[in-house]
Amino acid sequence: MKFVTKQIHAYLDYPVAFALIALPFLLGIGESNPIALQLSVITGCAALVLTLLTDHQFGVIKVISYKLHLIVDFLVAVVFLIAPFIFSFEGMDAIYYWINGAAVLFVVSMHKPEPAL
């Protein structure tokens, strides 16, 4: 049963972007590899820009379709799931990426299509 509507997704976007920027510092991410810290902060900044530009209720300059936004979210989830293997993240660094990747993949997979008009 898919339950994540466009509106719910819009409410999640800004907190997730800010969490990707702030949490690595609070959790000490980057101990096994500094890229773990940098990747999250850069992704958080990119997510913030993506959200500002997405055509949904909290987008400011609505030039990116919601469908493209979902595709980007899916690709980020995949990158986060494989990043620990590519960059040899260990411990909390790896767990952080696996949890975030799985969470984003879950949200995208639970997307409820909007009814056709």
C-alpha positions in Angstrom: 0.0 0.0 0.0 1.6 3.2 -1.2 1.0 6.1 1.1 3.7 8.8 0.5 1.9 11.5 -1.3 3.5 14.5 -3.1 2.5 16.6 -0.1 4.0 14.3 2.5 7.2 14.1 0.4 7.3 17.9 0.3 7.1 18.1 4.1 10.0 15.7 4.4 12.4 17.3 1.9 13.7 20.3 3.9 14.2 18.5 7.2 16.1 15.7 5.4 18.3 18.2 3.5 19.2 19.9 6.8 19.7 16.6 8.6 22.2 15.5 5.8 24.1 18.7 6.5 24.1 18.7 10.3 23.9 15.0 11.4 27.4 14.0 10.2 28.9 16.6 12.5 26.7 15.5 15.5 27.4 11.8 14.9 31.1 12.1 14.2 30.7 10.8 10.6 34.0 10.7 8.7 36.2 8.7 11.1 36.8 5.8 8.7 37.1 8.1 5.7 36.6 11.9 5.4 34.6 11.4 2.3 31.8 10.1 4.5 31.4 13.6 6.0 31.8 15.4 2.8 29.4 13.3 0.7 26.6 13.8 3.2 27.1 17.6 3.5 27.3 18.0 -0.3 24.3 15.8 -0.8 22.3 17.8 1.8 23.2 21.0 0.0 22.2 19.5 -3.3 18.9 18.2 -1.8 18.2 21.7 -0.5 18.6 23.2 -4.0 16.6 20.3 -5.5 13.8 21.0 -3.1 13.8 24.7 -3.7 13.5 24.0 -7.5 10.9 21.2 -7.4 7.4 21.7 -8.6 5.6 20.9 -5.3 4.0 23.0 -2.6 7.3 24.0 -0.9 9.3 24.6 -4.1 10.3 28.2 -4.5 11.3 28.2 -8.2 9.3 25.3 -9.6 11.5 24.3 -12.6 12.1 20.6 -11.8 9.3 18.2 -12.1 8.3 16.1 -9.2 8.9 13.0 -11.2 12.5 14.0 -11.9 12.9 14.8 -8.2 11.8 11.2 -7.3 14.4 9.9 -9.9 17.1 11.9 -8.2 16.1 10.7 -4.8 16.2 7.1 -6.0 19.7 7.6 -7.5 20.9 9.2 -4.2 19.5 6.2 -2.3 21.4 3.8 -4.5 24.6 5.8 -4.1 24.2 5.9 -0.4 23.7 2.1 -0.2 26.9 1.4 -2.3 29.1 4.2 -1.0 30.3 2.2 2.1 31.7 -0.4 -0.3 33.2 2.0 -2.8 34.9 4.2 -0.2 35.6 1.6 2.5 33.4 3.3 5.1 33.4 1.3 8.4 31.4 1.4 11.6 29.1 4.3 12.1 30.0 5.8 8.7 28.8 2.7 6.9 25.7 2.4 9.1 24.8 6.0 8.6 24.8 5.6 4.8 23.0 2.3 4.8 20.2 3.6 7.0 19.8 6.8 5.0 19.9 5.0 1.7 17.3 2.5 2.9 15.1 5.2 4.3 15.2 7.2 1.0 14.6 4.1 -1.0 11.6 3.2 1.2 10.1 6.7 0.8 10.5 6.7 -3.0 9.1 3.1 -3.3 6.1 4.1 -1.2 5.2 7.0 -3.5 1.5 7.2 -4.1 0.8 8.3 -7.7 -1.4 11.3 -8.1 -4.8 10.7 -9.6 -5.1 11.5 -13.3 -7.1 14.6 -14.0 
